[in-house]
Amino acid sequence: MSCQNFYFNDSRDGLNLRTEFVLRSFMKYKSTRGQVSGLGFSDALLMGLASDGGLLVPETIPDVRLELDYWRNLNFVELAQELIPKFIDDIDAKVLRHLIAESYASFSHADVVTLHDLNGISVLELFHGPTLAFKDVALQLLGKLFEYVLSERGQRLNILGATSGDTGSAAIDGVRGQKNIDIFIMYPKGRVSTLQELQMTTVADENVHCIELDGSFDDCQNIMKTVFADEHYKANYHLGAVNSVNWARILAQIVYYGYASLRSSAEVTFCVPTGNFGNVFAAYMAQSMGFPVAHLLVATNDNDILARFFATGVYARGEVHQTLSPAMDIQVASNFERFLYYHFEQDSDRLVTFMREFTATGSASIGAPPNSRLMSSVAVNKEQTLAAMREVNQEFDYVLDPHTAVGYYAARNNPNVIGKETEIVVVATAHPAKFPDAVQAATGSEPTHPTLEALKGLKMHRTALPCDIDAVKKYLVGKLQIAREA
Ligand SMILES: *Cc1c(COP(=O)(O)O)cnc(C)c1O
């Protein structure tokens, strides 16, 4: 553990320094289900899903209110270098600052993320990373953290993932070319867009393995879950995951909520297009740390389990609908358990009871709608999504991707949910050029991006496999033997 930063800001009073000391010395992680605690950051990073089936959360949440005046003047990378170390006590401070700077050097925008004003509603553009979706903000850093921790420990990691589109390419880009990692991404044949397939399969690095599976996304996910459930195979082949339950992904995402809130003149209402609840949970963490966040508006598409929950307090599984915003076509949000844990005042017994009921019956209730002052939720349908894209294009000559359009519509039509003036920030999760068909349908013209144009015509590297777990396992073993011998 490094002590280097204890006296970083010497204008602070003694009490504050003591708080800082306590937080830096003992930042540990525990599981929402109560069977794991005292875990260091690096172990939490490698564990992903907690070994008791719960999700990892920090044992304490740092209070940063006294630092905000100073933080207001920092750029994105500088803020990340102040905020992220508060949650990490087992990586040398200098090394960590360097890893953070390197992670964001791959972004095309000088400020990494940026705010774009649409007549009173700000759009927080998070899509300037290498794969043009907000997932890059977290996965670029995750890749660097993995690389460092693995090389310190002399370990290897083999990542197995299933993707319906965006996560695969962002995860691949985060770890491509690394010596201690091989990444295997399964995607459903014929069911990801041409651009998304190009983004994954044109990566030529030898540690990247794309599997075109003859099945649905659910089949891909089931194969992944079954492989991970085989403890012997998992340990023998050092398998790990990079899905959105990894705490380090949430951590990286807290930074842009803090950054945007410090650039606003009033408290902020963030409107977040939501699928697995990871992104909006990071906003909730920013609010808990003391950033000036007034409200969180959870925007969903027709897959409205969260909108129904915030209206009624009942969390009930529904059918999965295909929409224009495929990254949000999720019924059961894997990160929602973290929010419930805090709702239950960190009482694992209550959480476990709730989750058990939900798993057994497909429905569970917290008794009454949750406090709507902090969070509320709106479902946005296909016509509304298209209308939002069309309206923004006509009024402002600005193009929204269909996910961001869900958020914009929700914000535009519910501007004052808590009866108080706040600054509204819609989180833009993808560049519109990733979803040309939906944009074309709404606006009549097809958006492009040089990064995507450059992929067209490149050689695709992929292996077609039948929808069969043994075929996938055999393929992995074959590739890993080659990697070990190399
Ligand atoms: C992943 C994704 C989302 C959903 O984010 P969650 O953290 O799962 O809620 C929204 N929009 C886009 C473009 C995405 O790729």
The ligand as a Gaussian input file, in Angstrom:
#p B3LYP/6-31G(d) Opt

LIG

0 1
 C      -24.560000      -1.126000     -22.690000
 C      -25.337000      -0.008000     -23.273000
 C      -26.426000       0.592000     -22.589000
 C      -26.929000       0.081000     -21.250000
 O      -26.054000       0.348000     -20.190000
 P      -26.217000      -0.397000     -18.783000
 O      -25.018000      -0.033000     -18.009000
 O      -26.281000      -1.863000     -19.109000
 O      -27.495000       0.099000     -18.176000
 C      -27.056000       1.680000     -23.172000
 N      -26.663000       2.137000     -24.388000
 C      -25.645000       1.587000     -25.086000
 C      -25.284000       2.136000     -26.423000
 C      -24.936000       0.502000     -24.558000
 O      -23.923000      -0.049000     -25.253000

